[in-house]
């Protein structure tokens, strides 16, 4: 049995350039500094503005998605046409209210 070196946790980070305002998603290790990684466009320093971590248990996440994929169509099939219109109308009014 050999000694295994533990790999640092990988995560997706959204970074923004401090000079050219470039914004993009990059994969980096969890111990990467918040400011300092070079911009992909101008090579100036960037700052981390968001982090997307992978789910702790990918099998549980897959099961959750599976249930979610079934739930939407099942709910739509159970609704009456009148109730679907009410929901659609409420959504449209909410969207137009924001303008």
Helices and strands as residue ranges (DSSP letters): E 10-17, E 23-29, E 35-38, E 45-52, H 58-78, H 81-97
